[in-house]
Amino acid sequence: NEVNYHQYEPEFAQLLSVWQTKNSGYRMMAKSILYRILYKYLSDVGHDLYYSDPYHRLIPAQELLDTKFTENYSIASLATLCGMSETHFRRMFHKLYGCTPSEYRLQKRLLRAKDLLLSGEYSVLEAAHSVGFSDGNYFARRFKQENGMSPTAFIKQMIVEDGWS
């Protein structure tokens, strides 16, 4: 598949404009535009590349971890889902994603928690519980490890950066 990269110019121009003007909510808008560009690109060429890759067998596990990250799945159940032995599944998953399935799930949980905190509709504890953490203190520790600041400091920083009141 040959890609006409000029077709992405309007989206990149819009992204640049949003980023430079920095109006309220510009980060979320920029992410939205990037996701739209990525979707368009993957629709054009990514599907063939993705499924021709020998790691395509990991797709069921990745999709499950992406959509049901609040639940805990054993390596055995994920490996079975992909039709692999546990050892082969672990090796392939780590090679493709650069982390273990548990770390991958943790990243999904923390990313979703950030979104919930940014919405302003969830307290730290509510966000933690919504993404599958039963212990708010453990959530705060992992959030700080991953983001370099506590969830509360993260919220305060976002308020200052985006001019929330």
Backbone as a chain_set.jsonl record, in Angstrom:
{"seq": "NEVNYHQYEPEFAQLLSVWQTKNSGYRMMAKSILYRILYKYLSDVGHDLYYSDPYHRLIPAQELLDTKFTENYSIASLATLCGMSETHFRRMFHKLYGCTPSEYRLQKRLLRAKDLLLSGEYSVLEAAHSVGFSDGNYFARRFKQENGMSPTAFIKQMIVEDGWS", "coords": {"N": [[0.833, -1.196, 0.0], [0.587, 2.118, -0.944], [1.063, 5.286, 0.468], [-0.479, 8.427, 0.459], [0.868, 11.064, 1.708], [0.179, 13.723, 1.775], [-2.488, 13.893, 2.283], [-2.76, 14.051, 4.986], [-2.064, 16.549, 5.751], [-4.029, 18.656, 6.341], [-4.995, 17.829, 8.888], [-2.65, 17.858, 10.426], [-2.045, 20.575, 10.261], [-4.222, 21.634, 11.618], [-3.736, 20.5, 14.13], [-1.313, 21.782, 14.811], [-2.215, 24.43, 14.961], [-4.08, 24.28, 17.088], [-2.344, 23.542, 19.149], [-0.601, 25.731, 19.278], [-2.274, 27.928, 19.89], [-3.288, 27.292, 22.375], [-5.798, 27.274, 23.731], [-8.407, 26.823, 26.186], [-8.587, 23.477, 27.186], [-6.936, 22.535, 25.191], [-5.052, 20.46, 25.182], [-6.547, 18.09, 25.273], [-7.946, 18.355, 22.878], [-5.806, 18.286, 21.075], [-4.9, 15.668, 21.468], [-7.126, 14.313, 20.516], [-7.069, 15.003, 17.801], [-4.637, 13.838, 17.062], [-5.258, 11.132, 17.499], [-7.192, 10.833, 15.515], [-5.643, 11.194, 13.214], [-3.92, 9.007, 13.481], [-5.785, 6.914, 13.348], [-6.734, 7.248, 10.735], [-4.367, 6.782, 9.293], [-3.759, 4.119, 10.062], [-5.987, 2.892, 9.038], [-5.436, 3.183, 6.378], [-2.87, 1.901, 5.855], [-1.964, 0.475, 8.04], [-3.442, -1.777, 8.921], [-2.843, -4.004, 7.243], [-0.076, -4.228, 7.717], [-0.076, -4.688, 10.463], [-1.481, -7.117, 10.809], [0.083, -8.836, 9.31], [2.276, -9.231, 10.744], [4.178, -11.429, 12.809], [3.342, -11.375, 15.421], [0.657, -11.147, 15.592], [-0.938, -12.946, 16.837], [-1.129, -12.152, 19.435], [-3.062, -10.272, 19.597], [-5.758, -10.828, 20.605], [-5.31, -10.933, 23.415], [-4.202, -8.407, 23.902], [-6.337, -6.734, 23.143], [-8.235, -7.527, 25.023], [-6.974, -6.732, 27.418], [-6.904, -4.013, 26.906], [-9.599, -3.259, 26.867], [-10.807, -4.357, 29.123], [-9.403, -3.603, 31.434], [-9.781, -3.203, 34.127], [-10.157, -5.586, 35.292], [-8.615, -8.59, 36.564], [-6.504, -10.773, 34.953], [-5.154, -13.995, 34.55], [-1.869, -15.078, 33.534], [-1.972, -17.548, 32.389], [-4.642, -17.697, 31.428], [-4.633, -15.646, 29.527], [-2.631, -16.536, 27.791], [-3.804, -18.905, 26.863], [-6.005, -17.818, 25.548], [-4.691, -16.713, 23.387], [-3.683, -18.907, 22.185], [-1.18, -19.987, 22.915], [1.73, -21.204, 24.702], [2.359, -20.457, 28.164], [4.984, -19.522, 28.647], [5.912, -18.863, 26.067], [4.0, -16.959, 25.398], [4.499, -14.939, 27.367], [7.121, -14.189, 26.616], [6.781, -13.308, 23.939], [4.899, -11.256, 24.315], [6.286, -9.44, 25.95], [8.39, -8.817, 24.253], [7.07, -7.535, 22.15], [5.548, -5.43, 23.367], [7.207, -4.364, 25.269], [6.945, -4.69, 27.968], [5.531, -6.477, 30.776], [2.394, -8.335, 30.756], [0.978, -7.566, 33.075], [2.16, -5.11, 33.736], [1.445, -3.716, 31.454], [-1.356, -3.663, 31.731], [-1.466, -2.148, 34.072], [-0.49, 0.309, 33.105], [-2.608, 1.003, 31.408], [-4.649, 1.294, 33.285], [-3.673, 3.449, 34.822], [-3.524, 5.454, 32.905], [-6.22, 5.766, 32.216], [-7.156, 6.569, 34.711], [-5.919, 9.057, 34.909], [-7.378, 10.426, 32.935], [-9.913, 10.402, 34.131], [-9.397, 11.907, 36.438], [-8.702, 14.333, 35.266], [-11.14, 15.056, 34.234], [-12.448, 16.208, 36.295], [-14.592, 15.268, 37.66], [-14.205, 13.207, 39.377], [-12.948, 12.103, 42.488], [-9.675, 11.45, 43.845], [-9.709, 8.924, 45.089], [-12.111, 7.867, 44.052], [-11.479, 7.743, 41.328], [-9.369, 5.917, 41.429], [-10.697, 3.575, 42.327], [-12.482, 3.239, 40.225], [-10.88, 2.415, 38.121], [-9.943, -0.012, 38.893], [-8.312, -0.293, 41.171], [-8.129, -1.365, 44.461], [-7.046, -0.309, 46.687], [-6.46, 2.854, 47.735], [-4.093, 4.105, 48.577], [-2.07, 2.514, 47.48], [-2.638, 2.955, 44.796], [-2.018, 5.721, 44.654], [0.745, 5.651, 45.183], [1.707, 4.144, 42.964], [0.835, 5.782, 40.888], [2.365, 8.065, 41.378], [4.944, 7.003, 41.045], [4.871, 6.463, 38.326], [4.256, 8.921, 37.115], [5.723, 10.879, 38.338], [4.648, 12.576, 40.176], [2.184, 13.06, 42.744], [-1.307, 12.015, 42.577], [-2.93, 14.131, 43.452], [-1.201, 16.362, 43.232], [-0.88, 16.262, 40.486], [-3.471, 16.917, 39.58], [-3.637, 19.547, 40.565], [-1.569, 20.748, 39.085], [-2.584, 20.511, 36.48], [-4.79, 22.158, 36.67], [-3.589, 24.651, 36.981], [-2.034, 24.804, 34.59], [-3.978, 24.612, 32.544], [-5.619, 26.636, 33.189], [-7.891, 26.307, 34.759], [-10.594, 26.954, 36.981]], "CA": [[0.0, 0.0, 0.0], [1.298, 3.387, -1.008], [0.331, 6.294, 1.215], [-0.385, 9.816, 0.046], [1.037, 11.775, 2.969], [-0.434, 15.051, 1.684], [-3.849, 13.825, 2.801], [-2.722, 14.296, 6.427], [-1.667, 17.941, 5.993], [-5.032, 19.462, 7.061], [-5.041, 17.438, 10.293], [-1.441, 18.365, 11.089], [-2.191, 22.033, 10.351], [-5.171, 21.861, 12.705], [-3.02, 20.158, 15.351], [-0.376, 22.862, 15.087], [-3.0, 25.596, 15.362], [-4.608, 24.017, 18.437], [-1.225, 23.53, 20.098], [-0.024, 27.068, 19.401], [-3.204, 28.862, 20.521], [-3.409, 26.857, 23.771], [-7.086, 27.601, 24.336], [-8.841, 25.885, 27.218], [-8.805, 22.126, 26.687], [-6.136, 22.292, 23.986], [-4.382, 19.154, 25.25], [-7.507, 17.059, 24.901], [-8.215, 18.527, 21.452], [-4.623, 17.812, 20.358], [-4.936, 14.207, 21.514], [-8.197, 13.889, 19.621], [-6.588, 15.14, 16.419], [-3.619, 12.801, 16.857], [-5.938, 9.85, 17.362], [-7.843, 10.833, 14.206], [-4.574, 10.977, 12.23], [-3.485, 7.62, 13.625], [-6.85, 6.06, 12.822], [-6.728, 7.377, 9.269], [-3.173, 6.109, 8.794], [-3.908, 2.673, 10.236], [-6.995, 2.441, 8.078], [-4.801, 3.154, 5.058], [-1.799, 0.913, 5.686], [-1.632, -0.24, 9.264], [-4.115, -3.064, 9.081], [-2.062, -5.046, 6.577], [1.192, -4.389, 8.426], [-0.35, -5.217, 11.797], [-1.872, -8.512, 10.759], [1.099, -9.666, 8.689], [3.299, -9.386, 11.767], [4.021, -12.721, 13.504], [2.795, -11.177, 16.762], [-0.786, -10.934, 15.504], [-1.617, -13.868, 17.756], [-1.286, -11.48, 20.724], [-4.142, -9.296, 19.503], [-6.864, -11.049, 21.544], [-4.914, -10.555, 24.778], [-4.049, -6.955, 23.936], [-7.679, -6.146, 23.112], [-8.861, -7.795, 26.315], [-6.338, -5.855, 28.399], [-7.283, -2.633, 26.582], [-11.015, -2.982, 27.138], [-11.231, -4.833, 30.452], [-8.208, -3.427, 32.269], [-10.122, -3.174, 35.553], [-10.198, -6.972, 35.759], [-7.323, -9.273, 36.635], [-6.439, -12.007, 34.175], [-3.917, -14.747, 34.755], [-1.063, -15.316, 32.335], [-2.479, -18.787, 31.794], [-5.859, -17.44, 30.646], [-4.256, -14.828, 28.369], [-1.89, -17.405, 26.872], [-4.798, -19.792, 26.259], [-6.763, -16.988, 24.623], [-3.857, -16.494, 22.193], [-3.251, -20.192, 21.649], [0.264, -20.12, 23.146], [2.138, -21.617, 26.043], [2.587, -19.292, 29.025], [6.347, -19.03, 28.443], [5.969, -18.217, 24.753], [3.165, -15.761, 25.493], [5.249, -13.912, 28.121], [8.254, -13.737, 25.812], [6.276, -12.547, 22.794], [4.245, -10.037, 24.805], [7.329, -8.505, 26.391], [9.153, -8.383, 23.081], [6.248, -6.622, 21.363], [5.065, -4.257, 24.107], [8.261, -3.832, 26.13], [6.56, -4.827, 29.374], [4.733, -7.662, 31.059], [0.954, -8.048, 30.685], [0.563, -6.838, 34.282], [2.606, -3.721, 33.581], [0.607, -3.153, 30.388], [-2.655, -3.384, 32.354], [-1.257, -1.031, 34.998], [-0.403, 1.524, 32.289], [-3.97, 1.313, 30.964], [-5.385, 1.782, 34.454], [-3.182, 4.772, 35.202], [-3.911, 6.395, 31.85], [-7.659, 6.028, 32.394], [-7.294, 7.339, 35.95], [-5.578, 10.443, 34.557], [-8.529, 10.995, 32.229], [-10.978, 10.625, 35.113], [-8.996, 13.028, 37.29], [-8.779, 15.548, 34.444], [-12.54, 15.411, 34.005], [-12.906, 16.993, 37.44], [-15.795, 14.653, 38.216], [-13.822, 12.106, 40.255], [-11.899, 12.312, 43.479], [-8.568, 10.516, 43.643], [-10.161, 7.59, 45.503], [-13.114, 7.402, 43.089], [-10.757, 7.381, 40.094], [-8.633, 4.684, 41.721], [-11.645, 2.454, 42.367], [-13.082, 3.085, 38.895], [-9.965, 1.738, 37.198], [-9.594, -1.341, 39.378], [-7.468, -0.325, 42.367], [-8.933, -1.464, 45.679], [-6.328, 0.425, 47.724], [-6.147, 4.208, 47.282], [-2.687, 4.422, 48.842], [-1.283, 1.815, 46.463], [-2.856, 3.716, 43.57], [-1.261, 6.978, 44.732], [2.169, 5.315, 45.045], [1.98, 3.752, 41.576], [0.633, 6.979, 40.072], [3.54, 8.919, 41.575], [6.074, 6.318, 40.393], [4.717, 6.541, 36.873], [4.091, 10.288, 36.629], [6.629, 11.802, 39.02], [3.916, 13.413, 41.123], [0.99, 12.416, 43.288], [-2.523, 12.36, 41.828], [-3.375, 15.461, 43.871], [-0.303, 17.334, 42.596], [-1.206, 16.216, 39.055], [-4.697, 17.701, 39.393], [-3.301, 20.96, 40.788], [-0.771, 21.199, 37.943], [-3.459, 20.643, 35.325], [-5.624, 23.338, 36.909], [-2.745, 25.821, 36.712], [-1.642, 24.825, 33.176], [-5.105, 24.827, 31.657], [-6.353, 27.814, 33.638], [-9.181, 25.954, 35.354], [-10.88, 27.689, 38.228]], "C": [[0.869, 1.247, 0.0], [0.438, 4.455, -0.347], [0.579, 7.67, 0.628], [-0.335, 10.663, 1.324], [0.443, 13.177, 2.952], [-1.852, 15.053, 2.25], [-3.9, 14.121, 4.304], [-2.42, 15.76, 6.758], [-2.736, 18.76, 6.713], [-5.101, 19.129, 8.559], [-3.815, 17.952, 11.055], [-1.476, 19.884, 11.231], [-3.137, 22.389, 11.499], [-4.506, 21.584, 14.055], [-2.063, 21.279, 15.757], [-1.106, 24.1, 15.592], [-3.527, 25.445, 16.79], [-3.491, 24.124, 19.461], [-0.671, 24.944, 20.321], [-0.968, 28.044, 20.101], [-3.427, 28.556, 21.994], [-4.684, 27.355, 24.451], [-7.444, 26.537, 25.364], [-9.143, 24.517, 26.591], [-7.97, 21.751, 25.481], [-5.448, 20.94, 24.003], [-5.313, 18.037, 24.787], [-7.807, 17.138, 23.4], [-7.037, 18.001, 20.626], [-4.587, 16.281, 20.336], [-5.98, 13.672, 20.545], [-7.746, 13.932, 18.16], [-5.538, 14.077, 16.121], [-4.244, 11.425, 16.687], [-6.621, 9.741, 15.995], [-6.818, 10.567, 13.107], [-4.126, 9.518, 12.276], [-4.526, 6.664, 13.063], [-6.847, 6.06, 11.293], [-5.536, 6.623, 8.673], [-3.322, 4.589, 8.9], [-4.97, 2.105, 9.312], [-6.39, 2.295, 6.689], [-3.813, 1.997, 4.914], [-1.579, 0.015, 6.893], [-2.234, -1.611, 9.394], [-3.304, -4.196, 8.469], [-0.75, -5.304, 7.303], [0.98, -5.091, 9.756], [-0.632, -6.719, 11.742], [-0.865, -9.406, 10.051], [2.24, -9.941, 9.662], [3.096, -10.713, 12.503], [3.416, -12.59, 14.902], [1.275, -10.987, 16.751], [-1.564, -11.85, 16.442], [-1.842, -13.233, 19.124], [-2.471, -10.521, 20.744], [-5.287, -9.587, 20.474], [-6.523, -10.645, 22.981], [-4.803, -9.043, 24.904], [-5.415, -6.274, 23.957], [-8.403, -6.358, 24.43], [-8.288, -6.875, 27.391], [-6.687, -4.384, 28.151], [-8.699, -2.316, 27.03], [-11.468, -3.381, 28.539], [-10.07, -4.749, 31.442], [-8.519, -3.358, 33.76], [-10.152, -4.577, 36.148], [-8.799, -7.578, 35.747], [-7.414, -10.596, 35.883], [-5.108, -12.688, 34.437], [-3.172, -14.863, 33.423], [-1.581, -16.558, 31.621], [-3.708, -18.521, 30.928], [-5.55, -16.596, 29.408], [-3.524, -15.669, 27.321], [-2.848, -18.351, 26.141], [-5.62, -19.041, 25.221], [-6.018, -16.793, 23.3], [-3.355, -17.787, 21.578], [-1.756, -20.416, 21.788], [0.516, -20.723, 24.518], [2.385, -20.351, 26.856], [3.966, -18.677, 28.773], [6.451, -18.274, 27.119], [5.165, -16.914, 24.766], [3.908, -14.644, 26.214], [6.369, -13.313, 27.263], [7.79, -12.849, 24.663], [5.664, -11.219, 23.237], [5.295, -9.0, 25.202], [8.122, -7.963, 25.207], [8.369, -7.341, 22.273], [5.921, -5.325, 22.099], [6.107, -3.66, 25.058], [7.939, -3.899, 27.606], [5.776, -6.129, 29.542], [3.245, -7.322, 30.873], [0.444, -7.277, 31.905], [0.959, -5.371, 34.209], [1.766, -3.003, 32.516], [-0.75, -2.752, 30.96], [-2.551, -2.201, 33.305], [-1.199, 0.292, 34.244], [-1.791, 1.957, 31.82], [-4.783, 1.895, 32.118], [-4.97, 3.209, 34.815], [-3.553, 5.828, 34.16], [-5.391, 6.751, 31.98], [-7.892, 6.848, 33.661], [-6.957, 8.809, 35.703], [-6.756, 11.122, 33.872], [-9.662, 11.317, 33.205], [-10.652, 11.814, 36.011], [-9.102, 14.349, 36.527], [-10.216, 15.994, 34.204], [-13.072, 16.293, 35.129], [-14.12, 16.399, 38.125], [-15.493, 13.54, 39.216], [-12.794, 12.576, 41.271], [-10.792, 11.306, 43.181], [-9.023, 9.093, 43.964], [-11.194, 7.027, 44.52], [-12.445, 6.978, 41.775], [-10.022, 6.063, 40.29], [-9.562, 3.478, 41.68], [-12.235, 2.191, 40.991], [-12.19, 2.316, 37.934], [-9.432, 0.413, 37.742], [-8.65, -1.416, 40.56], [-8.373, -0.401, 43.589], [-8.314, -0.651, 46.817], [-5.896, 1.789, 47.177], [-4.696, 4.589, 47.499], [-1.768, 3.76, 47.824], [-1.415, 2.541, 45.124], [-2.007, 4.982, 43.561], [0.237, 6.727, 44.557], [2.521, 4.983, 43.602], [1.829, 4.943, 40.633], [1.866, 7.879, 40.163], [4.772, 8.31, 40.916], [6.044, 6.552, 38.891], [4.771, 7.971, 36.347], [4.981, 11.315, 37.322], [5.943, 12.761, 39.973], [2.681, 12.661, 41.598], [-0.228, 12.78, 42.448], [-3.026, 13.763, 42.183], [-2.522, 16.551, 43.237], [-0.573, 17.401, 41.092], [-2.435, 17.071, 38.766], [-4.387, 19.189, 39.533], [-2.506, 21.521, 39.616], [-1.646, 21.42, 36.716], [-4.361, 21.87, 35.47], [-4.837, 24.595, 36.556], [-2.434, 25.92, 35.22], [-2.794, 25.155, 32.241], [-5.971, 26.007, 32.074], [-7.725, 27.496, 34.186], [-9.381, 26.785, 36.605], [-11.748, 26.847, 39.122]], "O": [[1.762, 1.407, 0.831], [-0.77, 4.52, -0.575], [1.717, 8.033, 0.334], [-1.366, 10.939, 1.938], [0.226, 13.763, 4.013], [-2.359, 16.101, 2.65], [-4.971, 14.411, 4.837], [-2.511, 16.164, 7.917], [-2.392, 19.507, 7.629], [-5.247, 20.022, 9.394], [-3.93, 18.421, 12.187], [-0.986, 20.421, 12.224], [-2.885, 23.326, 12.256], [-4.69, 22.341, 15.008], [-2.018, 21.671, 16.923], [-0.662, 24.743, 16.543], [-3.431, 26.37, 17.598], [-3.668, 24.726, 20.52], [-0.313, 25.299, 21.444], [-0.503, 28.911, 20.84], [-3.723, 29.458, 22.778], [-4.654, 27.801, 25.598], [-6.835, 25.468, 25.395], [-9.862, 24.421, 25.596], [-8.256, 20.757, 24.813], [-5.272, 20.327, 22.95], [-4.924, 17.161, 24.016], [-7.908, 16.11, 22.73], [-7.237, 17.35, 19.601], [-4.279, 15.675, 19.309], [-5.741, 12.692, 19.84], [-8.012, 13.011, 17.387], [-5.548, 13.481, 15.045], [-3.817, 10.643, 15.838], [-6.625, 8.67, 15.389], [-7.085, 9.807, 12.176], [-3.971, 8.874, 11.238], [-4.179, 5.705, 12.373], [-6.944, 5.013, 10.653], [-5.676, 5.916, 7.676], [-3.046, 3.863, 7.945], [-4.862, 0.967, 8.856], [-6.769, 1.411, 5.92], [-3.902, 1.21, 3.972], [-1.058, -1.092, 6.759], [-1.598, -2.521, 9.926], [-3.1, -5.23, 9.103], [-0.351, -6.454, 7.486], [1.749, -5.974, 10.136], [-0.088, -7.492, 12.531], [-0.947, -10.628, 10.175], [3.078, -10.806, 9.408], [1.958, -11.085, 12.792], [3.021, -13.59, 15.501], [0.679, -10.698, 17.788], [-2.707, -11.563, 16.798], [-2.663, -13.724, 19.899], [-2.839, -10.013, 21.803], [-5.759, -8.656, 21.125], [-7.361, -10.076, 23.681], [-5.255, -8.462, 25.891], [-5.62, -5.329, 24.719], [-9.108, -5.467, 24.904], [-9.036, -6.305, 28.185], [-6.755, -3.599, 29.097], [-8.965, -1.219, 27.521], [-12.412, -2.801, 29.076], [-9.793, -5.692, 32.183], [-7.605, -3.446, 34.579], [-10.169, -4.738, 37.368], [-7.919, -7.131, 35.012], [-8.288, -11.422, 36.146], [-4.069, -12.036, 34.533], [-3.76, -14.762, 32.346], [-1.621, -16.606, 30.391], [-3.814, -19.051, 29.823], [-6.146, -16.81, 28.352], [-3.763, -15.532, 26.122], [-2.712, -18.568, 24.937], [-5.899, -19.565, 24.142], [-6.63, -16.717, 22.235], [-2.67, -17.763, 20.555], [-1.125, -20.972, 20.889], [-0.366, -20.75, 25.377], [2.598, -19.282, 26.284], [4.1, -17.456, 28.696], [7.009, -17.179, 27.063], [5.595, -15.9, 24.215], [3.946, -13.515, 25.725], [6.537, -12.095, 27.197], [8.339, -11.77, 24.44], [5.885, -10.184, 22.608], [5.198, -7.829, 24.832], [8.478, -6.785, 25.175], [8.948, -6.378, 21.773], [6.007, -4.243, 21.519], [5.905, -2.569, 25.592], [8.59, -3.236, 28.414], [5.411, -6.784, 28.566], [2.881, -6.146, 30.839], [-0.433, -6.424, 31.773], [0.18, -4.493, 34.579], [1.424, -1.83, 32.667], [-1.238, -1.65, 30.711], [-3.439, -1.349, 33.344], [-1.783, 1.284, 34.68], [-2.11, 3.146, 31.834], [-5.514, 2.87, 31.944], [-5.815, 4.064, 35.079], [-3.861, 6.967, 34.509], [-5.762, 7.919, 31.864], [-8.746, 7.735, 33.671], [-7.627, 9.7, 36.225], [-7.094, 12.261, 34.193], [-10.289, 12.372, 33.116], [-11.522, 12.631, 36.31], [-9.539, 15.359, 37.079], [-10.476, 17.179, 33.996], [-14.034, 17.038, 34.938], [-14.628, 16.979, 39.085], [-16.406, 12.99, 39.831], [-11.889, 13.346, 40.951], [-10.967, 10.413, 42.353], [-8.754, 8.165, 43.201], [-11.155, 5.841, 44.192], [-12.816, 5.962, 41.187], [-10.051, 5.194, 39.419], [-9.237, 2.466, 41.058], [-12.464, 1.038, 40.628], [-12.684, 1.64, 37.031], [-8.571, -0.213, 37.124], [-8.22, -2.51, 40.924], [-9.286, 0.411, 43.736], [-8.988, -0.343, 47.799], [-5.069, 1.867, 46.268], [-4.122, 5.32, 46.692], [-0.804, 4.369, 47.36], [-0.431, 2.721, 44.406], [-1.348, 5.279, 42.565], [0.922, 7.486, 43.873], [3.515, 5.478, 43.073], [2.606, 5.096, 39.69], [2.348, 8.39, 39.152], [5.559, 9.025, 40.296], [7.075, 6.808, 38.27], [5.277, 8.208, 35.25], [4.994, 12.486, 36.941], [6.581, 13.661, 40.52], [2.2, 11.743, 40.933], [-0.189, 13.747, 41.688], [-3.494, 14.495, 41.311], [-3.051, 17.554, 42.758], [-0.503, 18.475, 40.495], [-2.441, 17.856, 37.818], [-4.825, 19.998, 38.714], [-2.744, 22.653, 39.196], [-1.471, 22.402, 35.994], [-4.655, 22.542, 34.481], [-5.363, 25.499, 35.906], [-2.553, 26.999, 34.638], [-2.621, 25.884, 31.264], [-6.943, 26.341, 31.396], [-8.635, 28.32, 34.094], [-8.418, 27.26, 37.207], [-12.104, 27.277, 40.219]]}, "num_chains": 1, "name": "protein.A"}
